[in-house]
Amino acid sequence: MTEALWAPWRLEYVQGGADAEGCIFCAAGADEGYDLVVRRGERAYVVMNLYPYSNGHLMVAPYRHLAGPGDLDEAERAEMWRLLDESVRALTEAMSPHGFNAGINIGRVAGAGVEGHIHLHVVPRWNGDTNFMPVLADVKVMPEHITRTAEKLRAAWPA
């Protein structure tokens, strides 16, 4: 049996953000006031993941709606890589993780929840963070509210 934990930030997404006609990355990138975007570049941006693997789980996405790495131009590719590096530094300053996972899921079978808009996952990791909760209760425990984590990351980003 799967247990549910209260996650107030998910209601808005479930009710409107998962529109099959739209792309959540295009919408987040275009909305200058979207409070889960923690950093904006010229060609790409960094946003908090609404379904995080751990606290501070970020995604780096280009503003353009592109399906795969081969669709990125050189400037987009370079900025995404720079934002990955900045994300690691900001997460390290704000949250002191012990390590990171970074990667791209290409195709639904590979775990891509949004197939049509490439995005890079940046997942902070801590010793012991693969606790018993996902195994025994099929739940993940997030010790901090996503908007508080976003505030901390914006404050930790280089000026």
URDAPE-V116755 format. One record per backbone hydrogen bond with DSSP energy under -1.0 kcal/mol. CO is the residue of the C=O (numbers start at 1). NH is the residue of the N-H. If there is no record, write none. Layout:
# URDAPE-V116755
co = (CO	CO)
nh = (NH	NH)
This chain:
# URDAPE-V116755
co = (7	10	11	12	12	13	23	24	25	26	27	30	31	34	36	39	43	44	45	46	46	47	54	57	58	59	60	61	64	66	68	69	73	74	75	76	77	78	79	80	81	82	83	84	85	86	87	88	89	90	91	92	99	101	103	107	107	108	120	121	122	123	125	125	126	129	132	133	133	137	145	146	147	148	149	150	151	152)
nh = (10	14	15	16	17	18	27	28	29	30	31	32	34	37	48	46	63	41	61	38	39	59	57	49	122	47	120	45	66	118	71	72	77	78	79	80	81	82	83	84	85	86	87	88	89	90	91	92	93	94	95	96	125	123	121	110	112	111	60	103	58	101	98	99	129	131	136	137	139	3	149	150	151	152	153	154	155	156)
